[in-house]
Amino acid sequence: MRIGMALNYAGGFAETVEELADFERAGLDIVFVPEAYSYDAVSQLGFIAARTSRLQLASGILPLYSRTPALTAMTAAGLDYVSGGRFNLGLGASGPQVIEGWHGVPYDAPLGRTREIIDICRKVWARERLEHRGRHYQIPLPAGPGTGLGKPLKLINHPVRDRVPVILAAIGPKNTELAAELAEGWEPIFYLPEKAAEAWGGPLAAGRARRDRSLGPLDVIAQAPLAIGEDARGYLDLGRPMLALYVGGMGAPRDTGPNFYFNLVSRYGYAAEAEKIQDAYLAGRKDEAASLVPADLLERISLIGPEGFVADRVAALRESGVTTLNVAPLAATHAERVALIEKIRDLAG
């Protein structure tokens, strides 16, 4: 399995990037840079490209709605250029809280938009004259909604690669199926290997049945916090606030609108617990919501514990089909976090 890491730059971005060289030497294969309502991911990815030499780079993720499809394609081609062909375009729908609350655009048709954006990006990278007549994007824009003066254009530059790998972040059945059909990689969140086939097996099989052979095998990217040691289990509780936020607050209340994370945890068999978490979180009792996150759920989606336990979890992840392990190393010092990357590199083979 490849070893990845999401960039956590709470202590300062420039300082964190300086440390990436140590992670690269320790065997890190790919780094993911998030974009929510912080600094944009693109400028940071360019900075990282200049400070690394081997490390694969990925947006983790760029929201579908924050850029035009052509700009998304141009950006990916530009990052692939400055990194010498090391960029991976991570895309995802995000959620209405961010898309409508921050970007001020409607959160609509994520599946249809995803399909069209990927198609447009691949036309741009192949330097085709861009013509697209879809339900959500019309390029060139015809008279009526536009002036009618638009011309089919092609990318001026010659990209490093005519196909930048696309990674889709997805957990719902339909968008997971879409990822298996169209993308080079699929990145779910809160991945529980023993429940993966039950939660996503059908959609993955349906998508793979329509998959173009030229895409190669689907890269399955699982995220997990990482801490190894007999005294490491205390790190498990660090995951409680985030799980409570996602299950309780990152989406509409149940039965009123989309809450992808609530639905996923329910599919894992924790429906009653998810309801209690959401009720407490939406009532403003966030600490209570965090305390209600089941300990065994935290344990099963983590790589935290003695080395033998972590080795068993890595084996379970591999058995379930994971090909890239995206970890968050948890330790008191930078040197200890680097050592964790070395250790998980060894355990992952």
N, C-alpha and C positions, 0 to 999 in steps of 0.2 A: 504493500500500500504506500502511496505517496503520503508525506506528512505535510500538513498545512497549518497555518496559524492565522487567526484574525488579529489585525493590528489593534492593540489597545494602547492608546497614546494619552492616557489620563495624566501621566507625569510630564507631558511635553512631547510634541510631535518630532522635533528635530532630534531630541535625545533618544527617543524610541527608534528612529531610523538608524542612528549611529549604532545601536545595539543589534540591529538586524544582521549586520555582517557576522556577528558571533553565531546567531541562529543559523545563518546560511552555512557557515563552516561546520556546525553541529549536525547538519543533514536536513535542515528544513527545505522543502521542495517548492512551496507556494505560499504567498501571503495574500490575505484578503483585506481590502480596505473598505469599510462601510461608508454609506452615505445616508443620513437620515435628515436631520435639520441642524447639522453641525457644519464644519467646513466641507466644501465639496470634496468628493473622492478623487477627482481627476487631477487637480493640482498636486495632491499628495502622492498619487501614483507616479506622476512624472518625476517628483523629487526622489522617490524610492528607486525609480529606474536608473537615475544618475548615480546612486550610492550602492548599487548591487550589480552583480555580474552574471550570476547563474540562476538566481531565484525567479521562479515564475510569479507573475503579478496578476491579481484579479480584483475587479470591482465586486464588492460584496455587501450590497448590490447597488446598481443604478436603478432608480424607479422608472417604470415605463413612461410615466406621464410628465417627467420633468424636462425632457428634451424632445425635439422633433426626431423622427426616425433617422433622417439624413444626418443630423448632428450627432446622434448616437453612433452611427457608422463612421463618421469622420473622426470622432473622438477616439473610438476603438482603434482605427487605423493609425492615428497619431501616436497613441500610447504604444501600439505595437512597434512603431518606427523608433521611438526614442528608447525603447527597451530592447531593441534588437530581436524582435519576434518573440517576446516573453509574456505578452498580455493575453488575458482571458476576460471576455466580456460577461460579467455577472449581471443578470437582469432579474427584476422581480416586480410584482404588482404593488408592493408595500401595502398600505391600507388606507381607508378613507380618512382616518384621523390625520395622517401626515399629508396625503395628496390633496385633500380639500382644505385642511386646516392650515397647511404651510404653503403649498403651491397654488391653492385657490383655483384648481381645475376639477371638473367632475370626475369622480371615481366610477368609471363605467367601462363595461366590456373588456375586462382584463385578458380574457382568453383570446378574443378576436384581435385585440391590439397586439398581444404577444406574437401571434402567428404572423401578422402583417409586418411588424417591426423586424423580426428575424429575416423575413423574405427581402425586405428593403435593404437591410444591412448587407446581406450576402450579394445583392446586385451591386451595391456601391463598392464593396471590396473587390468584386470581379471586374470593376470598371465598365459595367454596362451603362448605356444611357438609361437614366432612371425614369422609368414609366411604371406607374402602379395604379391600378384601379381597384381599390378595395372598399370595403364597407366603411372603414374608419379613416383611411388616408387616401387622398387623390393627388397623385403627383404625375405631371404638373397639375396645379390647381386649375380646373376649367373655368370658363366664363360663368358668371353667376355668383358663386362664392368668391371667385377671384376676378382679375381683369381679363383673363384669357390670353395674356401675353407671356405666360410662363413657357419655358423651353425645356425639353428633356436634356439634361446635362449628365456628364460623367465625371467622376473624381479626377481632378487634375493630376494628383500624385500617383505614383505606382506603389501600392502598398507592399510592405515586406512579405505579407502572405495574402493570398486571395480569399482565405477563409480564416477569420479569427475565431478561436473556440468560444462557443456560447455556453454559459452555465445559467440554468434557470433555477431560481429559488422557488420551491413549490411544496405545498403540503396537502392541498385539496385534491380530490380524485381527478377532476378534469384537468387542472393545470399540471399535475404530476404526469398524466397521460400525454399531455402536450410536450412536456420536457423529454419524455422517453421517445417521442416521435421525432422531434425537431432539433434538440440541443445536443451538444457534445457532453454536457455535464448536468447533473441534477443535484440540487442542494436542499434537502429538507432541514427542518429545525427540530430539536428535541427528539433525536432519532433513537428509537428503542429497538435493538436488533431482533429480539424475540417476537416483537409485534409488527415488524416491518412488512412481512408477507401479508398479514391480515389487514393492515392499514392501507398498503399500497400495491400489493401483488397484482391484483386485477388491472388497475390502471397502467402499471408498468408493462404488463404483458400486452395490453391493447395498443399502447404506444409503440412498443418495440415491433409489433407486427406490421406497422406502417413505416418503420424507420428506414431511411435511405442507407444502404450499405456503406456509402462513402463517408458517413459520419463515424464509423467505427463503433466499438462497444461503448455503452453509456458509462461515463465516469460518475459513480455514486459517491457523493461527498457528505460525510457525516461529521457533525460537530460534537465536541465533548470537552468539558473541563478536565484538566489533567493534574493529578498530584499523586506521587508514589511514595509509600512508606507506611510503616506500622502505625504512625501517629498522624496520618494524612486525612483521616475521615472528618476531622473538624472543618475541612474545606467544603464539605458537602453543603453545609448551611448557607454558604455564600450564594448558592444558586436559588435559594428560596425567593428573595425579592423579585428576581427576574421572571421566574416561572409564575409567580403571583401576578406580576404586571401583565404578562402576555395572556395568561388564562383569564384574568379578571378584568383587565383594563384595555387591552389592545384589540378592541373590536366592540361591536354593539352588544348590548345585553342579549342573552339567549332568547330565541324566538322573536327577536325584533329586527335582526339584520346579521351581516356576516361577522363571525368571530372564529377565524380559522384555527386558532390555537386552542380555544375552548373545545372545538369539535374534535381536534386531533387527540387531546388528552382523554376525551370521552371515548373515542374509538379505541384507545389503549385499555379501556376498562375502568377508568376513573371518573365516570360521569357524575356520581353523587358528590365526590370530592370537588370536582370542577364547579359544580353549582354552589357549594359552600364557599369556595374561594372567590367566585365572582360576586356573590352576595356581599361578602365582607369587603371586598375591594371597592365595589361601587358605592358602598355605604361609607367609604372613607376610612375603614378600619384596615389599613394596609399591612400593619404588623400582624394582625390576626390572620389576614389572608395568607401571608407568608408562612405563618405557623401551621396553616392547614394543608400546605403542600405535602403530599405523602412522602415519607422518607424513602420508601422502596422505589418510588418513581425517580427521585433524585439520584439514587444509587444506580439505577439501571440505565440512565441516560448519561452517566458520567464515567470517567476513568480515574477514580479516586479510591485509593486503598493500598494495601500491601501489593508488592510486585506480582505475586502469584494471582491475586484477584484481577489486577489490571491486565495481565497476560491472558487470562480467561476471557475478559471482556473484549480484548482485541481479537481473539479467536472467534468470538461470537459475531463481532462486527464483520470480520472477513467472511465468515460462513453465510451471513445474510446478504452479501454482495457488495459491501463497501470497498471502494478502490482508492479513495482519498480520505484520510483521517485529519480533520481540521480541529486542532486542539487549542485550548487556552491553558498554558502552563501556569500553575499556581504555586508560588514559593516566595519566601521573604526577600531573596536577593536575585539580581540578574544572573549571577553565576549559577545559582540553583535552578533557575528557569532554563538556562542553556543546557544544563545537565539533564533536565527532564526531556528536552527534545532529543538529546543523544540516546537516552534510555528508551523512549517510545520508538525511535528509529530502529533500535535493536529488536525490540519486541514485535514490531510490525514486519520485520524481515526486510 
